[in-house]
Amino acid sequence: MGLEAATYISDLSASNPVASDLQSQGDDHLRLIKAVLQTTFPNASRAFRMQSVVAVTAGDITVVAPTDDTKVFPVNATAAARTVTMPSSSLFSGYSNVVVKTDSSANAVTVAAAALINGAASIKLYNQYDAAILWYSSADTTWYAFIVTRSWIPPASASGNVTLDNTYQDKLLTVSASGASRTITLPSTLPAGFKCKVKKTDSTANTVTLDATSGGSINGANTVVLRFQYEEVEIVFDGTTWHAPVYDPFPPGSSMLWWTDTAPTGWVFLEGQAISRTTYPRLFALFSTTFGVGDGSTTFNLPDVRGRFPRFWDHGKGLDPDAATRTAPAGSSVTAGDHVATLQDDQFEAHTHSYDRSAPNAINAGQGSGFAGNGAASTASGSAGSGTETRPTNMNVGVIIKLG
């Protein structure tokens, strides 16, 4: 029969050549098969292996090239942390493996290589079913790895104290302090790059404290404190120090008008009260003893705005003609003059009233009783109103401040 037409393996017919073909025709078929294979597998200079999955291993693994090419290694680290060592010889470009952590323990699975992996000596898998897909490049003599983690990691919850470990990697830890204040300990033994979020879920006055005393520091201090319901912070460890970019739309010291007689949780009315320096360290760092020293050691005072109208700071504008003579509130360290939180007493702007002394009839002054002139008197007096103060029409409103 004539030579069949084929370009790829799927084009070949298993029934050819037929038994009646001449030997030369059989040779043509062999040459065709070679050409098809080379077209299908260009530059094929090694054995091709189908991907296979080995049994779950509860121990360390040393991967062997080239026989382990394309194999998937499931690793169980329940009993202890495990290490998978990638081969350093008999490698070729495109050699690949997959490593999967199968357990939910805090123990990590480390994938290490003599050649660097993504520029580092090793990579780590922390969460159950995390996977590392690795390829070797002979041109760069290095490993490249793509780490796959679950798109959604179930949050963890706690109603007591917690010491973080690898099981909290990339997780949201929700903490209820309704029964008592809670402490989240941040150890120094966690790997660089560890991160998770912590959220306080209850509305009580109890706090959730992130304590890095044994693990370096956090934001340059020993602790970060969550005081308010749904307050949340993401923490990241760089191997030495913890970082916590706290998101708070109303940082301590924020003030606003409030239209009920009760301040919301975490806020108080500005009434000059003394509050704790240690319970509200961020607010104390902002105000210090500017508005009063409190008891002189453990407390400090907030501003007292009760019964006063606010006047926006002149700050050199020149609309407050008496800005330089403004006074400081009693007991405060506010700087007198044109500064925030200084006071002015009530006063009338200097002015004059004129009247016709020769007029014989009564001349009213305001809404009070009048006075009479007889044409000879040079002075006169009379009452003008019967109120206890001079004021515009107004409505009471409270001013609250965010604690912290």
Secondary structure, DSSP 8 states (H G I E B T S, - for coil): ------SSGGG--TT-S-TTS-HHHHHHHHHHHHHHHHHHSTT--S-----EE---BSS-EE--TTTTTTEEEEE--SSS-EEEE---SS--TT-EEEEEE---SS--EEEEEEEEETTEEEEEE-STT-EEEEEEETTTTEEEEEEE--SS---EEESS-EE--GGGTT-EEEE--SSS-EEEE--S-S-TT-EEEEEE---SS--EEEE-GGGS-BTTBSEEEE-STT-EEEEEE-SS-EE-----SS-TT-EEEE-SSS--TTEEE-B--EEETTTSHHHHHHHTTTT--TTSSSEEE--B-TT-------TT-S--TTGGG-B--TT----SSSSTT-B-------------TT--SEE--TTS--EE--SS-S---------SS---S----EEEEE--
